[in-house]
Every structure is written in structure tokens, then in C-alpha cells.
Amino acid sequence: MQAVLQSKARAYTPSTLESRQAAGAFIERSNKWATSYGAACADLSAFIAENVPVKALGFVSTDALNMSVFGVVFTAPPGDGFIAVPGHVADRLSESGLRGSAYFPDMSHPLGKAVMAKLNAVSRVAEQRPLLNTVPGLSSVALSGAHVVLSRAIETPEGIAIFASSSALTATAEVIPLVATAPKVAPPIEPSATARRPAAPRPGH
């Protein structure tokens, strides 16, 4: 599965009071979630920086939304507390453009257990990501070719902008297209301080 790509979304604006209220409530929830998610990622980064002698480039997950984070990518072997991912997983990550090497936390080592706890904390917050599923006629998630695209809303100087795949809209969706330049105001899809890479399968899958 590919990472969630903002480039596959188109820009709209709510066309009714109900859709504006729904989008506004989503923005409030999303902002709170982004703060919690960023904090979990920063905590992971800080812990690794303090306890591992080599640089971490990011983490890897089995899913595009990082709800199941399983390892850390390093610039060099990190030493005790980590186990290199199996060859088939490493090959998939390399094919996706990953630079560096991915490692599992070694659950038989105290450092590995502590890192795994931090990774699990990131996953738990990721699972709480708000979905824009209350705007009439708009799906919260859609496929655009081979890519998963999340529908979401942001506040802009001109008002509320909704970004969604065209396949997420029904004929009765309570949104109207924005002008072509509107997507330039969109923030990155991931509000985290920790780098992240395209998803890889769990070993054995």
C-alpha cells in the first residue's frame, strides 16, 4: 500500500450550513489529534536520540496511516536492543526508496522493550485519527488509482477548504469545487516531527 498522498486530492468548500458545521468540527478534532500525534512522535525521536548511538531516520509501519508501527530506520547498525528486519522486508523497503536500514526492537533487551513501548504509543494515537465522515455525500476515505486518499478539512484565510478524492463524492455531496490555486494552502498530510516511510508488510505476510 502506498502512503497517503495529498496530490491525489482535489479542493472543495462546504456548500451548506450543515457541511460547514461538520467540517468545522472536524478541524477542531484534527488539530487536537495532530498535537497528540506530534507529541508521541517527538517522544519516540527524543528517546532514541538519547539512548541509541546512531541516527534514526524515521519509523516504518505495516499500514499507510501508521496505526501499526513496527520498526525504526537507522543510518547504521544501532547495536544492542535491535534486530535487523528479514531480507524480504528490507527488500520491499529498499524498493520503495527507503534509505537506511530498518530494525525491529529486540523484546529480550531492556532498550528494545522501551523503544517498542514508544512505537506502540505512536500507533495508539494514530488509531485515533479523526475522519471527515459527517459531511453529507462525502466519504472519509477513497481510492484514487492505487492510492488511499483521506478526505479532510482545513481553515484557510478564505474560509474552510475540504480536500478529497473526486471518487469520495456522491452526486449530492454538499461541497463545491474551489479555484485551481486553492490546493497551495494545504498543509502536509502528516503533522509529525518524526520522519516516516512507505508501508511494508509484516514478516510472514
C-alpha positions, -999 to 999 in steps of 0.1 A, spaced: 0 0 0 12 35 -8 15 63 17 -15 87 18 -9 113 -9 -23 148 -8 -15 152 -45 -44 129 -53 -70 152 -35 -90 180 -50 -101 211 -33 -137 219 -24 -156 242 0 -188 234 20 -219 245 2 -244 242 31 -246 252 68 -246 215 78 -215 208 58 -197 239 71 -205 229 107 -194 193 101 -161 205 85 -155 229 113 -160 203 140 -135 180 121 -109 208 120 -112 212 158 -108 174 164 -80 171 138 -60 199 154 -62 183 188 -52 149 174 -23 165 155 -9 179 187 -11 145 205 4 126 175 32 151 171 40 147 208 41 109 206 64 110 176 87 136 193 88 114 224 99 85 203 126 106 185 139 121 217 142 87 234 161 71 205 184 102 203 192 99 240 197 61 241 210 49 206 244 60 193 234 62 157 210 85 139 174 74 133 158 84 101 122 75 109 99 46 116 81 21 94 46 8 96 25 -20 82 -2 4 71 -4 38 53 -19 55 83 8 44 108 -16 25 130 8 -4 133 44 9 136 68 -20 139 104 -7 134 129 21 132 152 31 103 188 39 112 217 52 92 239 24 106 235 -7 128 221 6 161 237 -22 183 222 -40 212 184 -37 216 176 -41 179 172 -69 153 175 -63 116 143 -69 97 142 -100 75 156 -98 40 122 -98 22 110 -68 43 143 -49 38 140 -55 0 104 -41 0 115 -10 19 145 -5 -4 122 -8 -35 100 19 -20 130 43 -20 140 39 17 175 50 26 190 34 57 183 0 73 152 -10 93 153 -28 126 128 -44 150 131 -36 187 146 -67 204 120 -76 230 145 -96 250 166 -64 257 155 -36 280 162 -9 254 142 -28 227 113 -31 251 114 6 258 115 15 221 87 -8 214 66 9 240 73 42 223 64 28 189 31 14 203 23 48 217 26 63 182 3 36 169 -23 41 195 -25 78 188 -26 71 150 -56 49 155 -75 79 169 -70 100 138 -103 118 132 -122 110 99 -142 135 80 -173 113 78 -201 138 87 -202 159 55 -233 148 36 -224 129 4 -187 128 12 -168 96 21 -139 99 46 -116 76 26 -114 68 -11 -91 52 -36 -76 73 -64 -59 47 -86 -36 27 -64 -35 54 -37 -55 58 -5 -68 94 -1 -82 107 32 -108 134 30 -100 163 53 -107 199 60 -85 229 69 -91 265 78 -77 290 52 -78 328 51 -107 325 27 -127 300 49 -129 262 51 -113 241 24 -121 204 20 -96 182 3 -109 149 -11 -106 125 -40 -132 130 -66 -142 94 -61 -152 103 -24 -180 125 -36 -216 114 -45 -238 134 -68 -255 150 -38 -223 159 -18 -227 192 -1 -195 207 -14 -185 228 -44 -151 230 -62 -126 256 -52 -105 275 -77 -74 257 -91 -50 276 -69 -66 266 -37 -46 234 -30 -15 255 -24 -28 263 10 -29 227 21 -5 216 48 15 183 47 -7 153 53 13 142 83 17 167 111 45 148 128 81 157 136 92 121 130 101 110 95 80 82 81 83 58 52 60 39 28 44 9 44 59 -25 45 43 -59 52 46 -77 85 71 -105 83 55 -137 71 28 -118 52 
